Amino acid sequence: MSFKKVIKLNTGASIPEIGLGTWLSQPNEVENAVEIAVRNGYRHLDLARIYRNQDEVGRALKKVIPS
């Protein structure tokens, strides 16, 4: 996914303007959502530690990122 819209950070780095948020997702939804998002081009994922869904995120990323 690339809408060519990015946000320039004060460090000079850029991040995509559109991302996938996982806050308040139901259990067993995050893995599927992250997998689908990454397969469709998302590179901006909101994955804060406080969300406590790291296991699901990790399983999804293992599926879509070559080892």
TAQUI-V150417 format. One record per pair of residues at least 24 apart in sequence whose C-alpha atoms are under 8 Angstrom apart, sorted by the first residue. I is the first residue (numbers start at 1). J is the second residue. If there is no record, write none. Layout:
i=I j=J
i=I j=J
This chain:
i=1 j=40
i=1 j=41
i=1 j=42
i=2 j=41
i=2 j=42
i=15 j=44
i=16 j=43
i=16 j=44
i=17 j=44
i=18 j=42
i=18 j=44
i=19 j=43
i=19 j=44
i=19 j=45
i=19 j=46
i=20 j=44
i=20 j=45
i=20 j=46
i=21 j=45
i=21 j=46
i=21 j=47
i=22 j=46
i=22 j=47
i=22 j=51
i=23 j=47
i=23 j=51
i=24 j=51
i=28 j=56
i=30 j=56
i=30 j=57
i=31 j=56
i=31 j=57
i=31 j=58
i=31 j=59
i=31 j=60
i=32 j=60
i=34 j=60
i=34 j=61
i=35 j=60
i=35 j=61
i=35 j=63
i=35 j=64
i=38 j=64
i=39 j=64
